[in-house]
Each structure stands twice: as C-alpha cells, then as structure tokens.
Amino acid sequence: MAPRDIDRIDRKIMDLLQQDARITNQALADRVALSPSACLRRVRDLEERGFITGYHAQIAVDRIRNVLIVMAQISFERHALTDFGAFDTCMAGMPEIVESCRVSGLYDYMLRAVVNDMQDWKRLMAVMLNGGFGVEKIVSHFLMDEMKAFSGYQLTSNPVTATRKPARPGEAAQPHVSHARPAAQ
C-alpha cells in the first residue's frame, strides 16, 4: 500500500488504537471527529487492507513465571534465500521465539526468545546451529531490565505522547497524557 492511501484521519485512528486497542468505537469516533458508523467503516477498511494487522495485550510474562528473555544475533555462513526460508519456517514453528527479524549489518537476524532457563536456550541454539540452515554464529544477550518496551509507531506529525509521572516510594507510576504541539516557527 502506498502511504498516500492513508489520510490524516486514518493515521489518527491507528495512533489512538496503538495507545488503547480497547477504546470503544464511540470514544474513537469522538476523538477523530467522525460519526461512529463512519469511524467503524474506516477501522474495518484499515484492517482489510492490512494496515492494522492485529490487536494484542502486552503481558508481563516474568510476573507470571520465571523466564529467561534472550536477544540473539544470528549470522549465516552464506546468504542463500533457501537457507533463510528454511530458517524462517523453523523459527515460526518455535513458540519460544517470539520475534524474528531479518536485518542488515553485521548479523543476518535478530531474535527474541522467551525460555524457562539456560538449558532451554542451549537446546534452541543447538537446533539453529545443527539444523542445516547455515547458521555460523549466535551471539546471545540476556535481558536484565526493559527500559522502554515497544508501544507503537509514530504515525502522526503531532503525536499524543504518554509519559509517566515519577512514582514516590511505595506508589505506582501514574500515566500522564500530554497533547504536545509543535513550537510555532
């Protein structure tokens, strides 16, 4: 899809849905100044055309069970599309691999894996290294703290940004929504 297929209202709809996918259609329509039926038509159209690809809850898995979160850089011996395709298929079938991205630069892939422990990670590395994909090297990084999790893309030139007020000891941080306006020039 060409960016010109998306107008200012579509971008605002997607921006608001990134911030709160549970927003009601009525509230969304109010925020973008459309009737509820026109707003719903636009959302459905954005879904059908593949601009909105899904709705997800962000889960703090480390609060549910003990996990080891691994960020891995994968290098291949050669750059054959057949190797990449077989590797992609293998990664798609591994529930422990929660993200897999082919990248440019020193490494060919960046992976995010969520495993129970180091033994699980070693098992996955053995599959990658010995699976006949042409994997040459795996560099593993273990997540200590996530300072800023992915929360969506900037879609509008005047994004609504959410910041957190600092919490006092023993108090949870409170979200604060600001409607930043660009400075007059």
C-alpha positions as CSV (number, residue, x, y, z in Angstrom):
1,M,0.0,0.0,0.0
2,A,1.2,3.5,-0.8
3,P,1.4,6.0,2.0
4,R,-0.9,8.2,0.0
5,D,-3.7,5.7,0.6
6,I,-3.8,6.8,4.2
7,D,-5.1,10.2,5.2
8,R,-4.7,12.2,8.4
9,I,-7.9,10.7,10.0
10,D,-6.7,7.1,9.2
11,R,-3.3,7.9,10.9
12,K,-5.1,9.4,13.9
13,I,-7.3,6.3,14.2
14,M,-4.3,4.0,14.1
15,D,-2.4,6.1,16.5
16,L,-5.2,6.0,19.0
17,L,-5.7,2.3,18.6
18,Q,-2.0,1.7,19.3
19,Q,-2.4,3.6,22.5
20,D,-5.6,1.8,23.5
21,A,-6.9,-1.1,21.4
22,R,-9.8,-1.4,23.8
23,I,-11.2,2.0,23.1
24,T,-14.8,1.9,22.2
25,N,-15.9,2.8,18.7
26,Q,-17.9,5.7,20.1
27,A,-14.9,7.1,22.0
28,L,-12.6,6.6,19.0
29,A,-15.2,8.4,16.7
30,D,-15.4,11.3,19.2
31,R,-11.6,11.6,19.2
32,V,-11.3,11.8,15.4
33,A,-14.5,13.8,14.9
34,L,-16.4,11.2,12.9
35,S,-19.7,9.5,13.3
36,P,-19.5,6.1,14.9
37,S,-20.5,4.3,11.7
38,A,-18.0,6.3,9.5
39,C,-15.3,5.5,12.1
40,L,-16.1,1.8,12.2
41,R,-16.0,1.7,8.4
42,R,-12.6,3.2,8.4
43,V,-11.3,0.8,11.0
44,R,-12.6,-2.2,9.1
45,D,-11.1,-0.8,5.9
46,L,-7.7,-0.4,7.5
47,E,-7.9,-4.0,8.8
48,E,-9.0,-5.4,5.4
49,R,-6.2,-3.5,3.6
50,G,-3.6,-4.8,6.0
51,F,-2.6,-1.6,7.8
52,I,-4.0,-2.9,11.1
53,T,-2.7,-6.4,11.5
54,G,-4.0,-7.4,14.9
55,Y,-4.8,-6.4,18.5
56,H,-2.7,-7.7,21.3
57,A,-2.5,-7.5,25.1
58,Q,1.0,-6.8,26.5
59,I,1.7,-9.5,29.1
60,A,4.4,-9.2,31.8
61,V,5.4,-12.9,31.4
62,D,8.1,-12.5,34.0
63,R,5.4,-11.7,36.6
64,I,3.6,-15.0,35.8
65,R,6.6,-17.4,35.8
66,N,10.4,-17.4,35.9
67,V,11.7,-16.8,32.4
68,L,14.9,-16.0,30.6
69,I,14.5,-13.5,27.8
70,V,17.2,-13.7,25.2
71,M,18.0,-11.3,22.4
72,A,20.1,-13.2,19.9
73,Q,22.1,-12.0,16.9
74,I,22.4,-14.7,14.2
75,S,25.0,-14.9,11.4
76,F,24.8,-17.2,8.4
77,E,27.8,-18.7,6.6
78,R,26.3,-17.8,3.2
79,H,23.4,-15.7,2.2
80,A,21.1,-18.2,0.3
81,L,17.4,-17.4,0.2
82,T,16.7,-21.1,0.6
83,D,18.6,-21.2,3.9
84,F,16.7,-18.1,5.1
85,G,13.4,-19.6,4.1
86,A,14.0,-22.8,5.9
87,F,15.2,-20.9,9.0
88,D,12.1,-18.6,8.9
89,T,9.9,-21.7,8.8
90,C,11.7,-23.3,11.7
91,M,11.5,-20.1,13.8
92,A,7.8,-19.7,13.1
93,G,7.2,-23.2,14.5
94,M,9.0,-22.5,17.8
95,P,6.8,-20.9,20.4
96,E,9.8,-19.8,22.4
97,I,10.9,-17.5,19.6
98,V,8.6,-14.5,20.0
99,E,10.2,-12.2,17.4
100,S,12.4,-12.9,14.4
101,C,13.7,-10.2,12.1
102,R,16.0,-10.4,9.1
103,V,18.3,-7.4,9.4
104,S,21.2,-5.7,7.5
105,G,24.6,-5.2,9.1
106,L,27.0,-7.5,10.9
107,Y,24.2,-10.0,11.6
108,D,21.5,-11.6,9.5
109,Y,18.8,-12.0,12.1
110,M,17.7,-10.6,15.4
111,L,15.6,-12.9,17.6
112,R,13.8,-12.5,20.9
113,A,13.3,-15.8,22.7
114,V,11.5,-16.5,26.0
115,V,12.7,-19.7,27.6
116,N,12.5,-21.3,31.0
117,D,16.2,-21.4,31.7
118,M,19.7,-21.6,30.2
119,Q,19.2,-25.3,29.3
120,D,16.2,-24.4,27.1
121,W,18.2,-21.7,25.4
122,K,21.1,-24.2,24.7
123,R,18.6,-26.6,23.2
124,L,17.2,-23.9,20.9
125,M,20.8,-22.9,19.9
126,A,21.6,-26.5,19.0
127,V,18.6,-26.6,16.7
128,M,19.7,-23.4,15.0
129,L,23.3,-24.4,14.7
130,N,22.8,-28.1,13.7
131,G,19.6,-27.7,11.7
132,G,21.3,-27.4,8.3
133,F,20.3,-23.7,7.9
134,G,23.9,-22.5,7.5
135,V,23.9,-20.6,10.9
136,E,27.5,-19.7,11.6
137,K,27.3,-17.8,14.8
138,I,24.9,-16.9,17.6
139,V,25.6,-14.0,19.9
140,S,23.2,-14.1,23.0
141,H,22.2,-11.2,25.2
142,F,20.1,-11.8,28.3
143,L,17.5,-9.2,29.2
144,M,18.2,-7.6,32.6
145,D,15.5,-4.9,32.6
146,E,13.3,-3.5,29.8
147,M,13.7,0.3,30.0
148,K,11.3,1.1,27.2
149,A,9.1,-1.6,25.6
150,F,7.7,-1.2,22.1
151,S,4.4,0.7,22.4
152,G,3.7,1.6,18.7
153,Y,4.9,3.6,15.8
154,Q,4.7,7.4,15.5
155,L,2.1,7.8,12.8
156,T,1.1,11.5,13.1
157,S,3.2,14.6,12.9
158,N,1.7,15.7,16.2
159,P,1.7,12.5,18.3
160,V,-0.2,12.2,21.5
161,T,2.6,11.1,23.9
162,A,2.1,9.2,27.1
163,T,4.7,9.8,29.8
164,R,4.8,8.6,33.4
165,K,5.0,10.8,36.4
166,P,7.7,9.6,38.7
167,A,6.4,7.5,41.5
168,R,7.1,8.2,45.1
169,P,8.5,5.2,47.0
170,G,5.7,2.7,47.5
171,E,3.5,4.3,44.9
172,A,2.8,3.1,41.3
173,A,3.8,5.4,38.5
174,Q,0.7,7.2,37.0
175,P,0.3,7.7,33.3
176,H,0.0,11.2,32.1
177,V,-1.2,12.0,28.6
178,S,0.0,15.2,27.1
179,H,-1.1,16.7,23.8
180,A,2.2,18.0,22.5
181,R,2.0,20.8,20.0
182,P,5.0,21.7,17.8
183,A,6.5,25.1,18.6
184,A,5.5,28.0,16.4
185,Q,8.0,28.9,13.9
